[in-house]
Amino acid sequence: MLNDLQTHWDNATLDYDLGKYNFKQWAIDVIQEEFPQVKELEKIHQLLKPNEVVKLQQHVQNACSRKDFMEMFDAFTKEHIPSRIQNKRYMIQRQGTLRVVIPQQAKVGRRLHFHQGIFVGNGRGCRTIWTPLTKAEKSNTMWIMDLEKSREVTKQFLEEKWDLEKFEATCIQNSKPVELVPGQSHLFFQEHIHGNINNEEGYTRVSIDMRILIEGEEYGRRLPGGFMRMPGDHKAGEEFDYTGKHFITYAGWNSKFAKNIPLPMQRGTIENYCKKYNIQYSSYEFENEHCDWQPGLAHHIEQKPDGIVLASMYAITDDKKRRNELLNLALENNVELHFANELCFLKNKKDLEQINDYLNFAVPKKGKHSWE
Ligand SMILES: [Fe+2]
């Protein structure tokens, strides 16, 4: 049985105005920055080697955090999404996933196996908007199962510990191709099993998948603020240059999120952020483990550097009261806190509101999974 937040997403088609939201032309323009020889998406396989296709995908995905794309996608969701989620608030995936399916992709190990959103960390509060930029048909489209069958197959797969071959064969047998043209999107949620079969149609298919997260619902591993951004939050597309400022970095294991993230991974995320915005830092600081009230962080704030870079806003303590004390302490001392994973920062009261909005937007898990 479907609830009101699911009915519009149970393998439904969304028609949009391609003139207004020309994702196809946008993708071609972005691709041509790196691969000027590509003029038609359908012919990518004739011009690029599989390893170059990977580079092309990466380039387009990165371009999804440019302001022009974010603005177009924000407008698209504003027009089409609220009526399908009971006018609740929602967040938008920061970076779309671009799929480029070349003919006979299975031969070069590029076939996307069957799976469902829950298997890849999408909470059940996420909804998927799958948008092909070329004609999607027959073997050259996504294949998807209906909801009841998806739940049944998932339960059997997990309970009986099938091997992947059996799972794949069962999925292919029970799925149907999603047939669309540019100007249409396919809407589904995270329990629908879907995947690709070998493309035997002789042309390359390109599609973008984007997700939204509904307020108060389950985010799984798709952190609000990190994987998901608020509509209108285009900070990630802005340029900042912190040359000449005094920064330090800070790692710790004092929240549910951070406690299992090894130091090199925290530092790796911090390092990328610092490079992106020209941050030169003078030290690596860290919090003592088991000190979840983060006396170290408070101390470093009181030393008043210009800024402190943390791996994530979720690396601050889970204790809401203490978390707010620390965030306010930074504001009072005029110390910027930068959150590398979320590409966002705390510089003023407005930022604080947004950070709290992110931290309180949704929940990691809501109720049992259908197989539990
Ligand atoms: Fe998927």
Residues whose N, C-alpha, C, O or C-beta is under 5 A from the ligand:
A	BS01	LIG	none
